[in-house]
Amino acid sequence: MVADTIERRNSIVHKADRELEEGNMDKKLIGYAWTRQAIDTIGHVCLALDELVAERMRDYREILDARVEAKSV
């Protein structure tokens, strides 16, 4: 879904949403449901990545704190 969304976005921006290589000047139809699903999917991916980064940051903070504590002993 993310790859399809990126491809469609690039088609809209760079080729006016037309299949120029095929000589077709008709614009492709875009449905609200597909667009909403694409936006929601990308939003969910971003939220999941944010959670993973936050978890990794907590892990690294614990490692750094342990190193500081070990040096002070």
N, C-alpha and C positions, 0 to 999 in steps of 0.2 A: 504494500500500500504506500509506504514512504517513497520507494523508487518510482512508482507510477505517478505519485503526486509531483515529484521533482521533474519527471519527464514532461508532464502536462504543463507545469509552470513554465518550463523552458520553452515549450512549444508556443505558449501564449505570448511570452515576452519576446522571443527571438524570431518567431515566424508568424506572428499575428494569429496564432491558433489555426494555421492552415497546413496542409500537407504539400508543401511547395515542391518537394522532390518528385512527387507523383503528378505534378501539374494541376492539382486540384485546388481551386481558389475558394471553395466553400469552407466556411468555418465549421469546426466540430461543435456538436451540441454538448453542453455541460449541464448536468443535472444538479439540483440542490442537494439531493440525498448523497450523491457521490462526493460532492464538495464538503458537505458536513462531516461525512465519515472520514475523509482525508484529513481534515482539520482536527477532528477528535483523535484520530490515530497518532498524528504528529504530536499533539498535546500530551497524550498518554506516554509516548516515548520520551518526551522531554521531562515529564514528571518522574518517570522511572530512572532516567539518567541522573536527575537531581538527587533522588534518594540514594543512588549508588555512590555518587560523589560525596554526599554528606556522611554516609556510613564509612567510606574510605578515609575521610578527613578525621572522623572520630578515632578510627583505628590508628592512624598515624599520630594523632595527638597522644594517645595512650602509650605508643612506642616511645615518643619523644619524652614524655613525662617519666617513663620508666628509666630511660637513659640518664636524665637529669638526676633522678633520685639515686641511681646507682653510682654516679660520680660523686655525689655529696656524702655517701657512706664511707 
